[in-house]
Amino acid sequence: MAADRGSGFFAGLIIGAVAGGALALLLAHDVRDLIVGKAREAGNVARDAGEDVREKVGGIASRWQSELSELYRKGKDVLDQARGTVTASVEEARAEIDRLKEELRRAADA
């Protein structure tokens, strides 16, 4: 009877070990699939977030470029206008100098 109990115990141990090993293999595959799936989800979320950031930065850069172009154009217009004003003032001063020279020449000849 003691031998029957010992062999029953070992038979139960072997059956339990085989059942546990089979269950571990099944669960390991499921767990591995779960981990791979979650890793793919995380990769997709990271890729989507990267694309969102890229789009936002591209939009901001485009707006800045447009605004800087407008500022450059306005600055150029101001400089062109100032250059025109200075040129006109210089021409006016030269004409006045020529007039005064002529007036002095006439006064000296008289």
C-alpha positions in Angstrom: 0.0 0.0 0.0 2.8 2.4 0.7 4.3 1.5 -2.7 0.9 2.4 -4.3 0.9 5.8 -2.5 4.5 6.5 -3.7 3.8 5.6 -7.3 0.6 7.6 -7.2 2.4 10.6 -5.9 5.1 10.4 -8.5 2.4 9.9 -11.2 0.6 13.0 -10.0 3.9 14.9 -9.9 4.7 13.9 -13.4 1.2 14.7 -14.7 1.3 18.0 -12.9 4.7 18.9 -14.3 3.7 18.0 -17.8 0.4 20.0 -17.5 2.3 22.9 -15.9 4.9 22.9 -18.7 2.3 22.7 -21.4 0.3 25.6 -19.7 3.6 27.6 -19.4 4.3 27.1 -23.1 0.8 28.2 -24.1 0.9 31.2 -21.8 4.4 32.1 -22.9 3.1 32.3 -26.5 0.1 34.4 -25.5 2.3 36.7 -23.3 4.9 37.0 -26.0 2.1 38.0 -28.5 0.7 40.4 -26.0 4.1 42.0 -25.5 4.8 42.2 -29.2 1.4 43.7 -29.8 1.9 46.3 -27.1 5.4 47.2 -28.5 3.8 47.7 -31.9 1.1 49.9 -30.4 3.8 52.0 -28.6 5.7 52.2 -31.8 2.7 53.4 -33.7 1.8 56.0 -31.0 5.4 57.2 -31.1 5.4 57.4 -34.9 2.1 59.3 -34.9 3.3 61.7 -32.2 6.5 62.3 -34.3 4.4 63.0 -37.4 2.2 65.4 -35.4 5.3 67.3 -34.1 6.8 67.4 -37.6 3.6 68.9 -39.0 3.3 71.5 -36.3 6.9 72.5 -36.6 6.6 72.6 -40.3 3.5 74.9 -40.0 5.3 77.2 -37.5 8.4 77.3 -39.7 6.3 78.2 -42.8 4.5 80.9 -40.9 7.8 82.4 -39.6 9.2 82.2 -43.1 6.2 84.1 -44.5 6.4 86.7 -41.7 10.1 87.2 -42.2 9.6 87.6 -45.9 7.0 90.3 -45.2 9.3 92.0 -42.8 12.2 91.9 -45.3 10.0 93.4 -48.0 8.8 96.2 -45.7 12.3 96.9 -44.6 13.5 97.0 -48.2 10.6 99.4 -49.0 11.6 101.7 -46.1 15.3 101.7 -47.2 14.3 102.4 -50.8 12.2 105.3 -49.7 14.9 106.6 -47.4 17.4 106.3 -50.3 15.1 108.2 -52.6 14.7 111.0 -50.0 18.4 111.2 -49.4 19.1 111.3 -53.2 16.5 114.0 -53.7 18.0 116.0 -50.8 21.5 115.7 -52.2 20.4 116.8 -55.7 18.5 119.8 -54.2 21.6 120.8 -52.2 23.8 120.5 -55.3 21.4 122.7 -57.2 21.4 125.3 -54.4 25.2 125.2 -54.4 25.4 125.7 -58.1 22.9 128.6 -57.8 24.9 130.2 -55.1 28.2 129.8 -57.1 26.6 131.5 -60.0 25.3 134.3 -57.8 28.8 134.8 -56.3 30.4 134.8 -59.8 28.0 137.5 -60.9 28.6 139.5 -57.8 32.4 139.2 -58.3 32.1 140.2 -62.0 30.0 143.2 -61.2 
